[in-house]
């Protein structure tokens, strides 16, 4: 299964992310329920997508902070 970004994910990153050397850092904690509301998806879909994105390296989770690494 190929990891893909949920609809609206780029907008969430642009609105709530802070640029850093590592990529975009989303510094405030978002629950999967919060993300589901922001992107218009079911919470279970967010949980599955987040797992796939972490496993593929497209996001890095450090505690309650998410990092969207810069493209290679």
C-alpha positions, 0 to 999 in steps of 0.5 A: 500500500502506498502512503498518500496524504489525506485531502487537505493535508497540505493546507493543514501543514501550511496553516499550522506548520513552522519551517525548520531545517528538518522540514515543516514542524507542527508544534501544537498537539493535534489528536487524530480526531482534530486532524479528521475534522480539519481534513474531512475524514474519519478518525480511523482513516487518519489513524491508518494514514498516519501509520502509513506516513510514519512507516514511509518516512513522510512524517516524523513524530517526536512526542506530540510534535509532527515533522513533515521532512523536506523532500529529498 
